[in-house]
């Protein structure tokens, strides 16, 4: 998620927030945030209850693949990325382009 960290301010400039949801518990997330200085919020979804609500495929989510939501200040999801593999890293270009169009 290095690109999301690098482009975090661009998302903020478009009045959005990045939320990354993972099927790990809070201790693993805290360790990741401290090691990587992650500026955005990472949500724990142990048991994949929230993932099921947002149509995330449990077979992928259970493996630890992330889901990335871009949420505006009103709480509306403006972009979602559902990873399909452990190695997949979301690209910032597509959600930033979508957000720029919405802001125009």
Residue frames relative to the residue before (quaternion, step in Angstrom):
aa qw qx qy qz dx dy dz
X 1.0000 0.0000 0.0000 0.0000 0.00 0.00 0.00
X 0.2426 0.8116 -0.4962 0.1903 3.54 1.23 0.48
X 0.6535 0.5200 -0.3290 0.4407 3.58 0.96 -0.78
X 0.6303 0.5175 -0.3383 0.4696 3.59 1.02 -0.71
X 0.6273 0.5178 -0.3341 0.4762 3.59 1.03 -0.74
X 0.6740 0.5137 -0.2890 0.4454 3.56 0.89 -0.99
X 0.7742 0.3502 -0.1703 0.4990 3.59 0.95 -0.87
X 0.2905 0.8083 -0.4809 0.1761 3.58 1.26 0.12
X 0.6768 0.5006 -0.3091 0.4425 3.62 0.83 -0.91
X 0.5941 0.5612 -0.3650 0.4459 3.60 1.10 -0.61
X 0.6413 0.5030 -0.3163 0.4856 3.58 1.04 -0.76
X 0.6510 0.5165 -0.3088 0.4627 3.57 0.94 -0.90
X 0.6350 0.5397 -0.3213 0.4496 3.58 1.03 -0.80
X 0.6971 0.4168 -0.2531 0.5256 3.58 1.22 -0.48
X 0.5098 -0.6929 0.3795 0.3406 3.58 1.29 0.51
X 0.5423 0.5763 -0.4297 0.4349 3.56 0.94 0.92
X 0.2567 -0.7312 0.6105 0.1635 3.49 -1.35 0.26
X 0.3390 -0.7136 0.5743 0.2143 3.57 -1.11 0.68
X 0.0341 -0.7569 0.6527 0.0060 3.53 -1.00 0.95
X 0.0984 -0.7756 0.6219 0.0440 3.55 -0.80 1.00
X 0.1557 -0.7955 0.5830 0.0557 3.55 -0.78 1.07
X 0.0040 0.7957 -0.6046 0.0366 3.56 -0.84 0.99
X 0.4967 -0.6807 0.4506 0.2949 3.58 -1.13 0.58
X 0.4694 0.6665 -0.4411 0.3755 3.58 1.17 0.57
X 0.5408 -0.6100 0.4714 0.3365 3.52 -1.29 0.28
X 0.7266 -0.4755 0.2909 0.4016 3.57 -1.28 0.28
X 0.6167 0.5571 -0.3646 0.4199 3.63 1.01 -0.62
X 0.6589 0.4902 -0.3097 0.4792 3.60 0.98 -0.82
X 0.6440 0.5167 -0.3211 0.4638 3.56 1.00 -0.79
X 0.6443 0.5240 -0.3234 0.4535 3.58 0.89 -0.90
X 0.6414 0.5173 -0.3213 0.4666 3.59 0.95 -0.84
X 0.6584 0.5100 -0.3069 0.4607 3.60 0.91 -0.92
X 0.6618 0.5135 -0.3068 0.4519 3.58 0.88 -0.94
X 0.6754 0.4913 -0.2951 0.4642 3.58 0.92 -0.86
X 0.6916 0.4844 -0.2813 0.4560 3.59 0.94 -0.87
X 0.7945 0.3274 -0.1399 0.4919 3.58 1.03 -0.81
X 0.3427 -0.7607 0.4841 0.2637 3.58 1.29 -0.01
X 0.1124 0.8347 -0.5220 0.1347 3.51 0.92 1.02
X 0.2862 -0.8025 0.5001 0.1548 3.62 -0.59 1.11
X 0.6862 0.4599 -0.2819 0.4881 3.59 1.19 -0.42
X 0.6007 -0.5870 0.4203 0.3433 3.53 -1.31 0.30
X 0.1294 -0.7481 0.6461 0.0786 3.54 -1.06 0.85
X 0.2228 -0.7987 0.5535 0.0777 3.53 -0.73 1.15
X 0.3409 -0.7178 0.5716 0.2044 3.56 -1.04 0.83
X 0.0031 0.7871 -0.6164 0.0240 3.55 -0.94 0.93
X 0.0234 0.8166 -0.5727 0.0683 3.53 0.71 1.11
X 0.7625 0.2793 -0.2443 0.5300 3.56 -0.72 1.07
X 0.3456 -0.8046 0.4304 0.2187 3.59 1.36 -0.07
X 0.2613 0.7907 -0.5179 0.1957 3.62 1.05 0.61
X 0.6842 0.4619 -0.2903 0.4840 3.58 0.89 -0.88
X 0.6081 0.5697 -0.3484 0.4291 3.58 0.99 -0.81
X 0.6415 0.5267 -0.3250 0.4532 3.57 0.96 -0.82
X 0.6391 0.5354 -0.3218 0.4487 3.61 1.06 -0.72
X 0.7559 0.3587 -0.1878 0.5145 3.57 1.11 -0.68
X 0.5794 -0.6557 0.3396 0.3449 3.56 1.20 0.63
X 0.3508 0.7193 -0.5289 0.2823 3.60 1.11 0.41
X 0.4595 -0.6834 0.4924 0.2818 3.56 -0.90 0.90
X 0.4278 -0.7408 0.4571 0.2433 3.56 -0.54 1.17
X 0.6154 0.5582 -0.3752 0.4111 3.60 0.97 -0.69
X 0.6815 0.4360 -0.2896 0.5115 3.61 1.09 -0.62
X 0.6611 0.5314 -0.3127 0.4275 3.56 0.86 -0.98
X 0.6413 0.5408 -0.3245 0.4371 3.58 0.98 -0.82
X 0.6431 0.5262 -0.3209 0.4545 3.58 1.18 -0.49
X 0.5920 -0.5973 0.3583 0.4055 3.58 1.25 -0.16
X 0.4217 0.6903 -0.4903 0.3246 3.61 1.15 0.33
X 0.4324 -0.7419 0.4527 0.2401 3.59 -0.89 0.88
X 0.2281 -0.6960 0.6570 0.1787 3.48 -1.38 0.35
X 0.1375 -0.7972 0.5855 0.0524 3.57 -0.81 0.99
X 0.0733 -0.7753 0.6271 0.0195 3.56 -0.87 1.03
X 0.1816 -0.7174 0.6567 0.1452 3.55 -1.08 0.73
X 0.0758 -0.8249 0.5588 -0.0402 3.54 -0.55 1.26
X 0.3537 -0.7293 0.5356 0.2367 3.58 -0.87 0.88
X 0.7261 -0.4657 0.2924 0.4128 3.58 -1.29 0.21
X 0.6465 0.5019 -0.3183 0.4784 3.59 1.24 -0.32
X 0.5619 -0.6240 0.3725 0.3952 3.56 1.30 -0.01
X 0.4906 0.6558 -0.4321 0.3775 3.58 1.25 0.25
X 0.3784 -0.7030 0.5509 0.2433 3.57 -0.85 0.95
X 0.1742 -0.8132 0.5531 0.0497 3.56 -0.66 1.20
X 0.7854 0.0227 -0.0023 0.6185 3.56 1.23 -0.40
X 0.0324 -0.7841 0.6195 0.0204 3.57 -1.08 0.73
X 0.0961 -0.7666 0.6331 0.0478 3.53 -1.07 0.80
X 0.1211 -0.7827 0.6093 0.0371 3.55 -0.74 1.12
X 0.3178 -0.7640 0.5297 0.1861 3.58 -0.40 1.18
X 0.2565 -0.7791 0.5556 0.1361 3.56 -1.10 0.71
X 0.7736 0.1673 -0.1469 0.5932 3.57 1.27 0.09
X 0.6411 -0.5375 0.3889 0.3857 3.53 -1.27 0.35
X 0.7089 0.4769 -0.2541 0.4533 3.57 1.09 -0.73
X 0.5310 0.6596 -0.4050 0.3449 3.59 1.20 -0.35
X 0.1036 -0.7833 0.6121 0.0319 3.52 -0.89 1.01
X 0.4505 -0.7079 0.4664 0.2801 3.60 -0.67 1.02
X 0.3404 -0.7166 0.5802 0.1841 3.53 -1.11 0.82
X 0.4219 -0.7307 0.4812 0.2379 3.60 -0.87 0.89
X 0.5399 0.6703 -0.4013 0.3132 3.60 1.09 -0.57
X 0.6920 0.4895 -0.2964 0.4401 3.61 0.80 -0.94
X 0.7100 0.4260 -0.3056 0.4701 3.66 0.67 -0.88
X 0.6218 0.5309 -0.3567 0.4521 3.62 1.03 -0.64
X 0.6403 0.5141 -0.3225 0.4709 3.60 1.03 -0.74
X 0.6377 0.5169 -0.3190 0.4737 3.59 1.00 -0.83
X 0.6753 0.4980 -0.2891 0.4609 3.57 0.91 -0.91
X 0.6337 0.5230 -0.3320 0.4632 3.59 0.99 -0.79
X 0.6374 0.5180 -0.3233 0.4700 3.60 1.01 -0.78
X 0.6632 0.5075 -0.3017 0.4600 3.57 0.95 -0.84
X 0.6728 0.4997 -0.2892 0.4625 3.56 1.07 -0.76
X 0.6122 0.5858 -0.3438 0.4048 3.61 1.17 -0.58
